[in-house]
Amino acid sequence: MTQKSDPGTPNKPASTFPGEEAGQGSVRDAQHLDDDTLTPLLLRRVGIDTYRENVAYLHRDCAHYRAEGFQALSKVEVRTNGHRILASLNVVDDPAIVACHQLGLSEDAFKALGEVEGHPVSISQAEPPASIPALHRKIAGERLSRQDLKNIIRDIAELRYSKIELTAFLVACSQGELDREEVFYLSDAMSLVGRRLDWHEHPVVDKHCIGGIPGNRTSMLVVPIVAAHGLLCPKTSSRAITSPSGTADTMEVLAKVDLPFHTLEEIVRTHRGCLAWGGTSELSPADDVMIAVERPLYLDSPGQMVASILSKKVAAGSTHLLLDLPVGPHAKVRSMSEARRLRKLFEFVAGRMGLVLDVVITDGSQPIGRGIGPVLEARDVMRVLTHHADAPNDLRQKALRLAGRMLEFDPDVRGGDGFGIARDILDSGRALEKMQAIIHAQGGMPFDLEHPPLAPHRFEVMATQAGVVTGIDNLKLARIARLAGAPKPAGAGVDLLKRIGDTVEVGEPLYCVYAAHHAEMAFARQSCERDHAFNIGRADEITRLNVEF
């Protein structure tokens, strides 16, 4: 069963203008043409990707622009045939973009409105978001109430906030730090806006990693293992925010991830699991809007991280969640004390939301697997599933441990038995069979495991001194992969040849970089020349972390 919140219909803007009193028709006639005197605008699709922001385009000489007193970047409401969207207004002077009798819409806005080009549309000023006073209080450093955050999240989900207002909210929450009650209020508000799923089963399990570790594609192994056991695992994943690849980006190499909800639901019912992008499921839609701003600003504060993850899981109908929390000198979480504080925050909010949570603190000192980037990570996953001779053992072992912990959510599995069950499912080929079934159900793409579709330009980064690899900077290595183009194109990225503890000689390759274009290859090469992200020294200089695994 699904439930969908009703965003409501905004009130139509008042018809009076500053200085206008009731009955002063002459003032209105002078300042504002009556709607009946204006020729309807005709819809035009403007082929601009505005990345999850609705943008409308009006010509400066358009009668509607002059009559309504619009300003650039103001919020407008576009209506036709009972449909309406809110959009940010851009004013143009070039009739090649939009003529005076047309209203242009960006790709996102055009798709959201759902009409064909040339259809008559109307445009008016949009009501200011009612939650703006609460936003101003948060900017001033005040604590927000549960209702304040509900109002803000509703307005964000309805796209009432401009990018500037949204950025102000996220930065205020990041710098001012939300207290744990505010984090719960934010998480709960985000989970209540949009679709809420109920699978009518118990338990419904899921797994998530807070990110920051390149190549950490354990979800693509855990899901088929857990689903093959019989637990329901509707895994909706995100695309990359600050990393070279998210789970959805990597899975997209093997199958479609942008699936309509009814298809996704059918796949989960039939195969007990899925690996899909969560953006089309309308689960916690405010989170998708905020991520569009967080990504370019590299914002990922603890409170927003907790709210983003838990709101999505609760909205997806999960009852049990395994959370992978990597800690390391170049991970999102740098110390064990910080990891413990974050675990307590996750546990507090999850408990208030009725979600059973198992947080596992893992080793985040270096990438997991060899590949960094969608194609390279998909190659690693399939190598583990097919027992390939070059399968990365660290990826296999971590996935088995995580899957084992998830299997212990099953009341019929005794504590401590999960790892052995997970290993048997993987070694027997049942996990591969389940993964192939999920890939096929999601419209599988051809993938040559021996010759994966890597980007055409490559170069190797060599060791400049002999010794032992004592450390790898995850952040710098992820940046190199992103400069090379990952996650778009999917074949770009970094292929690791050495890991912490390995001995290297001068001139021996540490990793190989793949890029689709000469310019991206040049950017990545320049970054490698400044700092190749590897520390080389003595074996006794390696830092050992006291983590669970």
N, C-alpha and C positions, 0 to 999 in steps of 0.2 A: 504494500500500500504506500502511496506517496501523498504528501501534503505539501501545499505550496502557499506561502504567505501572500496576502493581497497587498500589493504596494500602495493601493489607493490611487485616487485621481487627484492631482493637485488642483487647488482652486484657481479659477481663471483670474488673471491679474485685473486689478481694479481699473475702471475705465477713466477715472479722473486723473488729472495731471496737476503738478504744482501750480498754485495760483488759480485753479479752476474750481468754481463752486457749482453746486447743483443748479441746473437751469441756465448756465452760461454757455449756451450752444455756440455762440459766436467765437468764444475763446477756443473751444474744441475744434471748430471748423478751421481756425487759423493755424492751430498747432498740429492737428492730427486728422488725417483724412479718415472718414468713416469706412469701416471694413467693406461696406457694400459698394463703395466707389473704387475699390482697388481690384484690379484684374487678378484672379488667382495665379499663384506662381506654379510653374511646371517643374516637376522633380527632375533633377539631373544627377547622375552617378559620377562623382569625381573620384578617379582612381588613385586615391591616396590612402595608404595604410597609416592610421593614426594610433595604432596599438591600444586597443580597448578603450578608446575615448571617442564619443560621438562628436563630430565636428560638422557644422553647417556653414555654407559659403553663400554670401549675398554680394551682388555687385554694388559698389558705392553709389551708383546712380539709380538704383532700384527704388521705386516709389515706396515700397514697404519699408525699406531701410530708413528713408527720410521720415515717413509718417509715424513709425513706431518709436523713433528716437533711439534705435539700437546703438550699442557701442561694441567695438571689437572686444572679443574674449568674454562678453556677457553670456549668460545662460538664456537660451530660447527654448520654446516648446514648439515642436513641429507636429501637425495633426493631419490625418487623412483617413476617411472611412472608419472612424471609430478607433484608429490606432494613433498612438502618440509616442514621441520620444523627446528626451531632453538632450540638448547639444550645446557645445560652446561655439560661439559665432566668430567666424573669420570674415573680414571684409576685403574684397578683391577689386582690382581696377582693370583686370585683363578679361575681356569678354570671351576669350578662348577658354577660360576656366569656367566661368558662369556668366550668362547674359542677364540683362536687366529683368527679364521676365521669368527667370529661373531661380530655383533654390537648389544649390548643390549640397550633396551629402557625401561624407567620407565613406570608405568601404564598410567600416563597422556600423556607422549610422544608417547607411542604405540597407544593409542586411537586417538591422534591428527594426526598421520601419516596415519592411516587407512589401513594398510596392514597386511597380515597374516605372521605368523612365517615362517622362512625359505626363505622369498622373498629376492632377491638381492637388496642391497642398497649401495649408495655411501656416503662418508663423506668428508667434506673439512672444512678448516678454515672459520669462518664467518667474514664478514666485521665488524669492530668496529662500534658501534652506532654513527651516525653523530652528535648526540646531546650532546656527552660527554663534549665538551668545554663549553656548556651552563650549564651543571651540575656542572662543576668546578667553574663557576662564581657564581652559587647559593651557593655552599659550602663556597665560599669566602664572602658571604653576599651581593652580588649584586642583584639588581632588574632585573627580566627577562622580556623580551618583549613578545608580543603575539605570534610571530613566534617561539621564543625560546621554549615556553611551548607547542606549537603545535608539534614541533619536538621531544621534550622529550616524550610527551604522545604517539605519533605515535610509537616511538621506544619501549616504555614500552608495548604497546598493541601488538606489533609484537614479544614480548619476546626477544628483543635484549639486554635488561639489565640483568646483573647477579643479584642475590639476594643482593650481596654486593653493587653494584651500585644503585640498587633500594632503599636499606636501606639508603644509603648516601643522596639520593634525598629527601626522606621522612623526615629524621632527619633534614636536612638543612631547609626544608620548615617549620618544626615544631618549631625549635629553633629560626630561623630568622624571623618568622612571615611574611606571605605574606601580602602585602597591598591589598586594596579592588579591585584595577584594576587587580592585579595578580590573585586574587581569581576568578574574572570573566574570565580572559584569561584561567585559568586552567579548570574551569567548562565548558566553551564553547569548549575547545579542547577535553575534555573527552567525551562530548556529541556527537561530530562529528565523533569520531572513532567507528566503529561498525555499528549496525543496528539503523536506525531511523524510528519510526513508525508514521503513519498518519491514524487515525481512521475515517477521513472524517466526524467527528461530532464535535459539540460544545455545551456545554462544555464537556471535558473529565477530570474527577476529580480524585484526589488521596489524600491520607493522609499518613503522616510519623511522627514518633517521633524520636528525636535525640538520644534516648536511655538513659541508666544509671539508669533506675528505674525497679527493678525486678518485674516480673509478669504483666507488663503493656501491656496486649494483647488486647487493644481496637480495633486494626485493624480488628481482626476476628469477631467483632461485628458490627463495622462501615460499612465494605464492604457489608454484606448481607442487612443491613438496607438501605443503599444508592442505592444498585442495585435493591432492591425490589421497591424502589420509581421510578426507571427507568433511573437514571443517569448512564452513562458508567464509570466504575471504574476498570481499569485493574491494580490490585494491585500486583506488583512484589516486593518481600521482600527479605531481606538478612538473612543469617544464623548468629548465634552468632559470634561476634568479641571478645568482652571482657565480655559478659554477659553469664548467664547460659542457655539462650535460645533466639533465634531470632524468629520472626514471622514465618519464613519458617520452623524452627525446630519444633515449636509447631503445625503448620498446618500439618506437616508430620506425626504426630500421627494419624490424621484423614483421610488423603488422600495423594496421590502422589503430590509432589511439583516440582520434577525434570522432567519437561515436555518439549517435543520439541515445537518449536515456533508455528508450524502450528496447533498443538493441543491447545495450549494456546490461540491462536487467535480465534479458533472456539468456545472455551468455553466462551470467553469474548463476542463474537458476540451473542451467544445463551442466555447466562444467565446474561449479562450486568456487569459481574464482575468475578474476580478470586482471588485466594490466592496462589501464586506460588513463587518458588525461581527464582530470576532474573538471575542467573548465566548461564542458558542455552539459554537465549534469545539474547545473544550477544549485550546487551544494555550497553554502556559504559564499554567495556571489560577491559580497562586499570584500572578501579576501582577495578575489581575483582582481578587483578594481585597485585595491591597495598595492598588490604585488606589482602592478604596472608602474607604480611610482617608486616602490622600494627597489626594484631591479636597477634602474639607472643610477640611483643614489647609494646603492650598496648598504641600505638600511636593513638591519636584522636584529633589533633589540630583543632582550629576553621576553618581555611582556607580549610584544607583537608576535614573536615566534610561537609562544605557548598558545595564544589565541588563534593563530592561523592553523596550527596543526590540530588542536583539539576540537575547534569548531567544525572543521571539515570531517573529522572522524565521527563525531556525534551526529552530524547531519547525514552522514552516509549510513547510519544505522548500526555502527560498530558498538559492541558491548564490551569487548576486550581489546586492548592495544598493547603491543610490545614496542617500546621506544628505544632506539639505538642512540646513545649519547656518547660520541667519540670525544676523547680528551687528548690533547697533545700540544707541543710548543707552537705549532702552526695550524691548529684547528680552530674552529669557532670558540670552543671552550678550552682554555689554556692550562687550567690547574684543577686538581682534584677538589679543592675547596669550592671553586666556582661550579664544578660539575655537581657537587652535592647540593649547593644552593638551588641550582636550576632543577635538579631532580625533585627537591621538596616543593618547588613552585608548581611543576607539572603534576605532582601527586595531589597537592591541595586542590588545584582547579579541576582535575579529572574526577576527584572524589565528590566535589560539589556538583559536577555534571552527571554523576551516576555512571562513570566509565571505569572499568577495572583496568588498572595500568601496571605494567611491569617495565621499569626503566633499567636498562643495562648499560653500564659505563664501560666503553670499549677503547681499545688502543687506536688513537688517531694520530700517531706520530709520522705516518707515511701513507701514500695512496694504497688502496686495496685493489689487487689485481695488477695487470700490466697496462691496460689501455685507459686513456683519458680522452674522452670524446665519444659520441654516439656509436659509430661503427666499431671502434676498437673495444668499447665496453660490451657491445652485443657479441663480438667475437669471443671475449673472455667468458661470458655467460654460457654461450653455446658449447664452448670447449669443456666447461665443467659438466654440463648436462650430458654431453656425449662421451665423457671420460677420455678426452683427447690427451695425447702425450704432453702437450704444452699447456695444459689447463693450469691456471694459477692456483696453487694450493692454499694460499692465504684467503682467497675469495671463497673457495670451497669450504674451508674450515669455519670461517666466520658465518657463512650462510647456514651451515649445519647446526651451529650452536644457537643461532637466532631461531631457526625453524624448530629446533628442539624445545626451546623455551615456549614458543607459540603452541606447539602440540600439547604442552602441559596445561594449556587452558581447557583442554578436553577433560571433563571430569572422569573419564575412563582411563586416562593416562596418569600413572603415578609419577610423582616428582622425581626427577633424575633419570627417567626412562626416555624422555623426549629425544635426546641426541641419538640414541641407538635406533629409534624408530625412523628418525629423519634420514640417517645414514643408509638404512636399509631401503627406504623409498628411492633415494638417489642412486644407489649402487644397482638396484634391480632394474632401472630403466623406467620405473613408473613416473618419476618426475619429468623425464624427457617426453614420455607419452602424453602426460597432462599438458606440458608446455606446448607441444605441437598441436594439441586439440584447441587450446586457447588461441594460439597464433592463427590457426585456420579459421576459427570462429570470428576473429577480429579482422578477417580479410588479409591473410598472410602475404608478405612480400618475399620474393626469391632472395636467398642469401647464401653466397658461396663461402663456406667456412674456411676453406683453404686459400681462397683469393677474395677476401672481403673488399668492398668498393671504397678503398681509401683515396684520399685526395691525391692528385698527381704529382705535386711538388713536395720534396722531402729533403731534409738535411739531418745529420747526426751531430750531437753535442758530445765533445770529448772531454775526458778528465785531464786537467792541467797539472795534476800531481798524483803521485802514487800513494797508496794507503788503503784504509778501510772507510766505506761510506758510514759516517756517524750520524748523519741527519739529512732529511729532505724537507724543504720548505713547501708545504702543500699550497699555500696561497700564491707563491711565485710560480710554481709549476702550473697551477690552474690558470693563472694569468697568461702564461706562455701559450697554453692550449687555446685560450680565448682569442689571443692576438693572432693565432694561426687560423682562426675562423670558427672554431667550435662554439656552440652546437650547430650552427648553420654556416657552411655545409656540414652534413653529418660525418663525412669522411675525414674531416680535419681533426687534429688533436696530437697527443703525445703518446708514444709507445715506450714504456720503461724497459730498460735492459739491465739495470742494477737496482738493488734495494739496500736498506740499512743492514750492515753486517757483511756485505759483499766486499771482496778485495778487488782493487782496480789498479791498473798500471797507467802511466802517462800515455795519452793518446788513445786510450780504450774508450769506446762509446758508452755513454751513460744512458742516453735515450735518443729516440728518433722523433722528429717533428714533421707532421704532414699538414700541408696547406693547399687550398684550391687555387690561389692566385699568387702571383709574384709579389704583390704589395703586402699581402698578409704574411707571406713567408719572410719578407724583409723585416716587418715589424717584430715577428717572433724571434728572428735571428738577432736583431739588435738587443732585445730583452735578454736573450741567453748570453750575449757577450757581456752585458753589464753584470748579470748574476745568473748562473745556470741552476741555482736552487739546490745544489748538492753541497754538503759539507764532507770533506775527506780528511781523516786524521788517523788516530790510533784506536784500536778495538776497545780499550778501557775508557774511551771518551763517550761511548754510546750511553744514552740515558735510558734506563729501564723504567717503564711506567707501572705503577701498582694498580692495574685495572682488572675487571672481571675476566675479560678476554679480548 
